[in-house]
Amino acid sequence: SLIQIGGFLGYDEVETAGELCELARQGSVDLLGVMLTCGVQVNAADYDKRTCLHLAASEGNIHVVELLVKSDADVNFKDRWGGTPLHDAVRERHRAVATALFRGGGQLGMNEMATALLLCQSARMGRLESVEDMVSHGADPNAKDYDGRTPLHIAAAEGHKAIVQALREKGCRMDAKDRWGNTAQQEAERAGHTWPETLWVASGGGGKAALPVAGEAATPTAEDGG
């Protein structure tokens, strides 16, 4: 039986991971359940340190993800590249899976630079849902890349107004400056994108930034006694 196979054939961790990952990739909930019932290690990792939860998340197999989360799979297990299952789900734009993982305690597990690069790439390509999902699941909308540019700078320069609006609503600093001292508004205007001035006012009102830019100290205000 499958229980005997899973429990007594003496698979090492990599072999176990291979079996589990293939079932997760295929979306075989029932067979996965049988293997887990017989005591197979749910967090067994393959040569790339990827678990069956990584595969299920990458493929968007929501029912497998739900089973694995209930079976105490490590939702923040990192593969050899530092990627978590939630990172995989967001990257592949599986929104339901990302939400399930986030509710189960999943994190993106990326540092500021990795966050900035992925957000900026999505902003450049006009992937509104990807930007929204990343920020909703813990990514800092003010993360800066090597040139001090935020996703807002990139979206503005590329003319993706919907992403600019979404970042504004998520609390992005509208007055953040890159290494050359340029704001997102200046980037947009330089590229010929003329949008209403109200777009560039932080969602909190008054033109103040809603959140501090990563790596920058907040500017004192009159209310702060500065």
Contacts in CASP RR format, 6 or more apart in sequence:
PFRMAT RR
TARGET T0000
AUTHOR 0000-0000-0000
METHOD contacts of the structure
MODEL  1
SLIQIGGFLGYDEVETAGELCELARQGSVDLLGVMLTCGVQVNAADYDKR
TCLHLAASEGNIHVVELLVKSDADVNFKDRWGGTPLHDAVRERHRAVATA
LFRGGGQLGMNEMATALLLCQSARMGRLESVEDMVSHGADPNAKDYDGRT
PLHIAAAEGHKAIVQALREKGCRMDAKDRWGNTAQQEAERAGHTWPETLW
VASGGGGKAALPVAGEAATPTAEDGG
2 31 0 8 1.000
2 34 0 8 1.000
2 35 0 8 1.000
2 38 0 8 1.000
3 34 0 8 1.000
3 37 0 8 1.000
3 38 0 8 1.000
4 38 0 8 1.000
6 16 0 8 1.000
6 19 0 8 1.000
6 35 0 8 1.000
6 38 0 8 1.000
6 39 0 8 1.000
6 40 0 8 1.000
7 38 0 8 1.000
7 39 0 8 1.000
7 40 0 8 1.000
11 19 0 8 1.000
11 40 0 8 1.000
13 41 0 8 1.000
13 44 0 8 1.000
13 45 0 8 1.000
14 44 0 8 1.000
14 45 0 8 1.000
14 46 0 8 1.000
14 47 0 8 1.000
16 40 0 8 1.000
16 41 0 8 1.000
16 44 0 8 1.000
17 44 0 8 1.000
17 45 0 8 1.000
17 46 0 8 1.000
17 50 0 8 1.000
17 51 0 8 1.000
17 52 0 8 1.000
18 44 0 8 1.000
18 46 0 8 1.000
19 35 0 8 1.000
19 40 0 8 1.000
20 32 0 8 1.000
20 35 0 8 1.000
20 40 0 8 1.000
20 42 0 8 1.000
20 44 0 8 1.000
20 51 0 8 1.000
20 52 0 8 1.000
21 46 0 8 1.000
21 50 0 8 1.000
21 51 0 8 1.000
21 52 0 8 1.000
21 54 0 8 1.000
21 55 0 8 1.000
22 55 0 8 1.000
23 31 0 8 1.000
23 32 0 8 1.000
23 35 0 8 1.000
23 52 0 8 1.000
23 64 0 8 1.000
24 32 0 8 1.000
24 52 0 8 1.000
24 53 0 8 1.000
24 55 0 8 1.000
24 56 0 8 1.000
24 59 0 8 1.000
24 61 0 8 1.000
24 64 0 8 1.000
24 68 0 8 1.000
25 55 0 8 1.000
25 56 0 8 1.000
25 58 0 8 1.000
25 59 0 8 1.000
25 61 0 8 1.000
27 56 0 8 1.000
27 59 0 8 1.000
27 61 0 8 1.000
27 63 0 8 1.000
27 64 0 8 1.000
28 64 0 8 1.000
29 63 0 8 1.000
29 64 0 8 1.000
29 67 0 8 1.000
32 52 0 8 1.000
32 64 0 8 1.000
32 67 0 8 1.000
32 68 0 8 1.000
33 67 0 8 1.000
33 71 0 8 1.000
36 42 0 8 1.000
36 67 0 8 1.000
36 71 0 8 1.000
42 51 0 8 1.000
42 52 0 8 1.000
42 53 0 8 1.000
42 68 0 8 1.000
42 71 0 8 1.000
42 72 0 8 1.000
42 73 0 8 1.000
43 51 0 8 1.000
43 73 0 8 1.000
43 74 0 8 1.000
43 77 0 8 1.000
44 51 0 8 1.000
44 52 0 8 1.000
45 51 0 8 1.000
45 77 0 8 1.000
45 79 0 8 1.000
48 79 0 8 1.000
48 80 0 8 1.000
48 81 0 8 1.000
49 77 0 8 1.000
49 78 0 8 1.000
49 79 0 8 1.000
49 80 0 8 1.000
50 79 0 8 1.000
50 80 0 8 1.000
51 73 0 8 1.000
51 74 0 8 1.000
51 77 0 8 1.000
51 79 0 8 1.000
51 85 0 8 1.000
52 64 0 8 1.000
52 68 0 8 1.000
52 73 0 8 1.000
53 65 0 8 1.000
53 68 0 8 1.000
53 69 0 8 1.000
53 73 0 8 1.000
53 74 0 8 1.000
53 75 0 8 1.000
53 77 0 8 1.000
53 85 0 8 1.000
54 77 0 8 1.000
54 79 0 8 1.000
54 83 0 8 1.000
54 84 0 8 1.000
54 85 0 8 1.000
54 88 0 8 1.000
56 64 0 8 1.000
56 65 0 8 1.000
56 68 0 8 1.000
56 85 0 8 1.000
56 97 0 8 1.000
57 65 0 8 1.000
57 85 0 8 1.000
57 86 0 8 1.000
57 88 0 8 1.000
57 89 0 8 1.000
57 92 0 8 1.000
57 94 0 8 1.000
57 97 0 8 1.000
57 98 0 8 1.000
57 101 0 8 1.000
58 88 0 8 1.000
58 89 0 8 1.000
58 92 0 8 1.000
59 92 0 8 1.000
59 94 0 8 1.000
60 89 0 8 1.000
60 92 0 8 1.000
60 94 0 8 1.000
60 96 0 8 1.000
60 97 0 8 1.000
61 97 0 8 1.000
62 94 0 8 1.000
62 96 0 8 1.000
62 97 0 8 1.000
62 100 0 8 1.000
65 85 0 8 1.000
65 89 0 8 1.000
65 97 0 8 1.000
65 100 0 8 1.000
65 101 0 8 1.000
66 100 0 8 1.000
69 75 0 8 1.000
69 100 0 8 1.000
69 101 0 8 1.000
69 104 0 8 1.000
75 84 0 8 1.000
75 85 0 8 1.000
75 86 0 8 1.000
75 101 0 8 1.000
75 104 0 8 1.000
75 105 0 8 1.000
75 106 0 8 1.000
75 107 0 8 1.000
76 84 0 8 1.000
76 85 0 8 1.000
76 86 0 8 1.000
76 105 0 8 1.000
76 106 0 8 1.000
76 107 0 8 1.000
76 109 0 8 1.000
77 84 0 8 1.000
77 85 0 8 1.000
78 84 0 8 1.000
78 109 0 8 1.000
82 109 0 8 1.000
83 109 0 8 1.000
83 110 0 8 1.000
84 106 0 8 1.000
84 107 0 8 1.000
84 108 0 8 1.000
84 109 0 8 1.000
85 101 0 8 1.000
85 106 0 8 1.000
86 98 0 8 1.000
86 101 0 8 1.000
86 102 0 8 1.000
86 106 0 8 1.000
86 107 0 8 1.000
86 108 0 8 1.000
86 109 0 8 1.000
86 137 0 8 1.000
87 108 0 8 1.000
87 109 0 8 1.000
87 110 0 8 1.000
89 97 0 8 1.000
89 98 0 8 1.000
89 101 0 8 1.000
90 98 0 8 1.000
90 108 0 8 1.000
90 130 0 8 1.000
90 133 0 8 1.000
90 134 0 8 1.000
90 137 0 8 1.000
91 118 0 8 1.000
91 130 0 8 1.000
93 127 0 8 1.000
93 129 0 8 1.000
93 130 0 8 1.000
93 133 0 8 1.000
95 129 0 8 1.000
95 133 0 8 1.000
98 133 0 8 1.000
98 137 0 8 1.000
102 136 0 8 1.000
102 137 0 8 1.000
106 137 0 8 1.000
107 137 0 8 1.000
107 138 0 8 1.000
108 115 0 8 1.000
108 134 0 8 1.000
108 137 0 8 1.000
108 138 0 8 1.000
108 139 0 8 1.000
110 118 0 8 1.000
110 139 0 8 1.000
112 140 0 8 1.000
112 143 0 8 1.000
112 144 0 8 1.000
112 214 0 8 1.000
113 143 0 8 1.000
113 145 0 8 1.000
113 146 0 8 1.000
115 134 0 8 1.000
115 139 0 8 1.000
115 140 0 8 1.000
115 143 0 8 1.000
116 143 0 8 1.000
116 144 0 8 1.000
116 145 0 8 1.000
116 149 0 8 1.000
116 150 0 8 1.000
116 151 0 8 1.000
117 145 0 8 1.000
118 134 0 8 1.000
118 139 0 8 1.000
119 131 0 8 1.000
119 134 0 8 1.000
119 135 0 8 1.000
119 139 0 8 1.000
119 141 0 8 1.000
119 143 0 8 1.000
119 151 0 8 1.000
120 145 0 8 1.000
120 149 0 8 1.000
120 150 0 8 1.000
120 151 0 8 1.000
120 154 0 8 1.000
122 130 0 8 1.000
122 131 0 8 1.000
122 134 0 8 1.000
122 151 0 8 1.000
123 131 0 8 1.000
123 151 0 8 1.000
123 152 0 8 1.000
123 154 0 8 1.000
123 155 0 8 1.000
123 158 0 8 1.000
123 160 0 8 1.000
123 163 0 8 1.000
123 167 0 8 1.000
124 154 0 8 1.000
124 155 0 8 1.000
124 158 0 8 1.000
126 155 0 8 1.000
126 158 0 8 1.000
126 160 0 8 1.000
126 163 0 8 1.000
128 160 0 8 1.000
128 162 0 8 1.000
128 163 0 8 1.000
128 166 0 8 1.000
131 151 0 8 1.000
131 155 0 8 1.000
131 163 0 8 1.000
131 166 0 8 1.000
131 167 0 8 1.000
132 166 0 8 1.000
132 170 0 8 1.000
135 141 0 8 1.000
135 166 0 8 1.000
135 167 0 8 1.000
135 170 0 8 1.000
136 170 0 8 1.000
140 214 0 8 1.000
141 150 0 8 1.000
141 151 0 8 1.000
141 152 0 8 1.000
141 167 0 8 1.000
141 170 0 8 1.000
141 171 0 8 1.000
141 172 0 8 1.000
141 211 0 8 1.000
142 150 0 8 1.000
142 172 0 8 1.000
142 173 0 8 1.000
142 176 0 8 1.000
142 211 0 8 1.000
142 212 0 8 1.000
142 213 0 8 1.000
142 214 0 8 1.000
143 150 0 8 1.000
143 151 0 8 1.000
143 214 0 8 1.000
144 150 0 8 1.000
144 176 0 8 1.000
144 178 0 8 1.000
144 213 0 8 1.000
144 214 0 8 1.000
144 215 0 8 1.000
147 178 0 8 1.000
147 179 0 8 1.000
147 180 0 8 1.000
148 178 0 8 1.000
148 179 0 8 1.000
149 178 0 8 1.000
149 179 0 8 1.000
150 172 0 8 1.000
150 173 0 8 1.000
150 176 0 8 1.000
150 178 0 8 1.000
150 184 0 8 1.000
150 213 0 8 1.000
151 163 0 8 1.000
151 167 0 8 1.000
151 172 0 8 1.000
152 164 0 8 1.000
152 167 0 8 1.000
152 168 0 8 1.000
152 172 0 8 1.000
152 173 0 8 1.000
152 174 0 8 1.000
152 176 0 8 1.000
152 184 0 8 1.000
153 176 0 8 1.000
153 178 0 8 1.000
153 182 0 8 1.000
153 183 0 8 1.000
153 184 0 8 1.000
153 187 0 8 1.000
155 163 0 8 1.000
155 164 0 8 1.000
155 167 0 8 1.000
155 184 0 8 1.000
156 164 0 8 1.000
156 184 0 8 1.000
156 185 0 8 1.000
156 187 0 8 1.000
156 188 0 8 1.000
156 191 0 8 1.000
156 193 0 8 1.000
157 184 0 8 1.000
157 187 0 8 1.000
157 188 0 8 1.000
157 190 0 8 1.000
157 191 0 8 1.000
158 191 0 8 1.000
159 188 0 8 1.000
159 191 0 8 1.000
159 193 0 8 1.000
161 193 0 8 1.000
161 195 0 8 1.000
161 199 0 8 1.000
164 184 0 8 1.000
164 188 0 8 1.000
164 195 0 8 1.000
164 199 0 8 1.000
165 199 0 8 1.000
168 174 0 8 1.000
168 199 0 8 1.000
168 202 0 8 1.000
168 203 0 8 1.000
169 203 0 8 1.000
171 202 0 8 1.000
171 203 0 8 1.000
171 204 0 8 1.000
171 210 0 8 1.000
171 211 0 8 1.000
172 202 0 8 1.000
172 210 0 8 1.000
172 211 0 8 1.000
173 202 0 8 1.000
173 209 0 8 1.000
173 210 0 8 1.000
173 211 0 8 1.000
173 212 0 8 1.000
173 213 0 8 1.000
174 183 0 8 1.000
174 184 0 8 1.000
174 185 0 8 1.000
174 200 0 8 1.000
174 201 0 8 1.000
174 202 0 8 1.000
174 207 0 8 1.000
174 209 0 8 1.000
175 183 0 8 1.000
175 202 0 8 1.000
175 207 0 8 1.000
175 209 0 8 1.000
176 183 0 8 1.000
176 184 0 8 1.000
176 209 0 8 1.000
176 213 0 8 1.000
176 216 0 8 1.000
177 183 0 8 1.000
182 190 0 8 1.000
183 200 0 8 1.000
184 200 0 8 1.000
185 200 0 8 1.000
188 194 0 8 1.000
188 195 0 8 1.000
201 207 0 8 1.000
202 208 0 8 1.000
202 209 0 8 1.000
202 210 0 8 1.000
203 210 0 8 1.000
204 210 0 8 1.000
208 221 0 8 1.000
209 218 0 8 1.000
212 218 0 8 1.000
220 226 0 8 1.000
END
